[in-house]
Amino acid sequence: MINANPSVEAHYEALESQWNSVDGSLEFERLVVPTGNSDKPFHRWFHLKEAFSVDLLPTILKQLSFEGMSELRVLDCFAGGGTTLVSALEMSSEVRVTATGIEQNPFLHHVSSSKVRALQAGPHLAQQLRNAYEEVQRLYTSDAPFMASPPALSTFSNEAYFPPSLLTSLLRIKAAIEHCDAPALACDLLLTAAASCVESSSRLRRDGRALRYASERQPREPWVEFSIRVQQMIEDTDSSQSAAGMASVTLGDGRRPLLYIDESKKKDLVVFSPPYPNNIDYTEIYKTEAWYLGFYEDSEQFRSQRLRTLRSHPSVRFSDEYDYESSGDAEAVRELLKPILDAVPDDRYATGRRQLIKGYADDMLTLFRHCRKIISSEGRLVYVVGNSAHGSGNALFVIAADLMMARLAELSNWHVEEISVARSLRRRITNSRFLRESVVTLSPG
Ligand SMILES: C[S@@+](CC[C@H](N)C(=O)[O-])C[C@H]1O[C@@H](n2cnc3c(N)ncnc32)[C@H](O)[C@@H]1O
């Protein structure tokens, strides 16, 4: 077991001692992961491994004693698969809900926005989906000589990853949906269903960090998979009432919600789980689905997409400029980051790691400043984040995003109410108690 860098650990001890840090494992351990999402209507349409649980929002509302409110205006700046928004809409029979999401990944935006549109559409959507599915089936099985061309991503031409007959089938499903004359929402849902078959029709597996080749994997037949998923959508929309609340997801930059939301439109609750500073690159992990749906046409568009994401990964070289450097908080941010930057080992990853630490802090400072302007006076901001170990051997150190973000929130005029430690991520490699996932609550300071 390796000891994590002791100066960094002491820095975290000192930071944490200023706030109320509690063991939140009882309430939150199972809610910071997607517990229950794959069984719940609407949530189950696409399995996002990095999602939090469908039960997280109700639990937070209970903890904050927000349950009896007549109105709930909620914002998720990193909407992902739309868990917050769908959960909020599901409460709209008891409370007037306005739920807003922002998501930068075009595929995940497609998934979350089509889910919330479906929830608001009501049961007539089920019939539209049935009709659309029948038409797609007719086109798919016909002799019509149409075919979507394979995406220009080399992964698709690797026959070990995508057996050719299955790829042909996947592409024909997409082409049939594009030729089908159905209402736009029904088509978007069928495209979500088709994209959610891409991984299972291949020998690729998302392992949490990357897409990996799994030679032992038996790819499934796309049309069968697609039909199962559309059937689930029909069942879910058939048995749901049209949600009374309002929800939408914007394709854009969640670090800057003021670009999309007027400052006068206050929120009661901002809740999000940003990408963690652990090198995971969502553009990479969900690339096959995004290329399949045609969101990128060439490698330049793919690279531009990466550059638009939060600086939580070193997959692209972001510009080495940081807004905090020219702000009144420059000294305080430098003081916060210095022990962590000093711990970065001088190896070939040094530049990328330093840029990640500074870039992540810079993005979070911007985010907290924006959110502070749109929170109502009695509102709260709750974030879920995981800390991560970097480096190896004697040079191992932890990036405690929960504490780093708490300090940056303070600098943005937030009060840190509670750091609730949801679960320990301690691995065999290190015994740092800061390797953990937390749920942090802020109130306007
Ligand atoms: C941890 S996931 C959120 C999952 C979400 N809570 C759920 O339950 O589905 C983080 C999300 O942030 C998105 N993201 C990354 N950079 C972003 C940015 N600049 N603006 C908005 N979203 C971004 C990623 O694409 C990813 O979907």
The ligand as an ORCA input file, in Angstrom:
! r2SCAN-3c Opt
* xyz 0 1
  C     -20.814     12.515    -14.823
  S     -21.591     12.835    -16.345
  C     -23.183     13.383    -15.832
  C     -24.162     12.252    -15.721
  C     -25.556     12.705    -15.286
  N     -25.552     13.183    -13.923
  C     -26.531     11.557    -15.404
  O     -27.014     11.042    -14.388
  O     -26.793     11.136    -16.552
  C     -20.836     14.324    -16.857
  C     -21.368     14.892    -18.170
  O     -20.764     16.163    -18.430
  C     -20.702     16.324    -19.849
  N     -19.807     17.463    -20.159
  C     -18.464     17.509    -20.306
  N     -18.059     18.777    -20.549
  C     -19.178     19.543    -20.553
  C     -19.420     20.931    -20.733
  N     -18.438     21.804    -20.965
  N     -20.706     21.357    -20.647
  C     -21.725     20.506    -20.421
  N     -21.555     19.184    -20.266
  C     -20.296     18.708    -20.315
  C     -20.258     14.961    -20.322
  O     -20.537     14.783    -21.688
  C     -21.088     14.051    -19.400
  O     -22.307     13.739    -20.006
*
